[in-house]
């Protein structure tokens, strides 16, 4: 038994390496979207890790520009849709990016260097976007999912849960009480 402990520890160590986040392994600067917009020359060339909801895409000859509504990153660098936006930015991805995959409500996390700013329009408003030259990216499908807790009614009580003195002979036909049926609308009346 003691001979297996090193093998088990090695196996746990190897499996732990499988859960690493490659986007987190890169050392990035703490430049925010608003700082990059206000001071484009001071932040040019700095490595950032940003993410958010995809708003649109423009494919050019050699690259694609993806407009992203920035969101704070949750675990494994996944953008959290429940949080307040940090601003908009453009991700410049080399090559062709399929608009069918890179669309709303999908989310994108990028790691890359800041390449200045570009001007665009949001409706009639003139907007300044920081541009990220993408080196790594991860596409997240759909909205951010959080496991919802299950709530049980405090008034529901199973009188047969504890067994004695309510044993099986008290209810020979059906041992456990049936849960209440809750209907959202009254049942339809039968035609005569």
Buried (B, 14 or more C-beta within 10 A) or exposed (E): EEEEEEEEEEEEEEEEEEEEEEBBEBEBBEBBBEBBBEEBEEBBEBBBBBBBBBEBBEBEEEBBBBBBBBBBBBEBBBBBBEBEEBBBBBBBBEEEBEBEEBEEEBBBBBBBBBBBBBEBEEEEEEBBBBBBBBEBBBEBEEBBEEEEEEEEEEEEEEEBEEEEEBEEEEEEEEEEEEEEEEEEEEEEEEEE
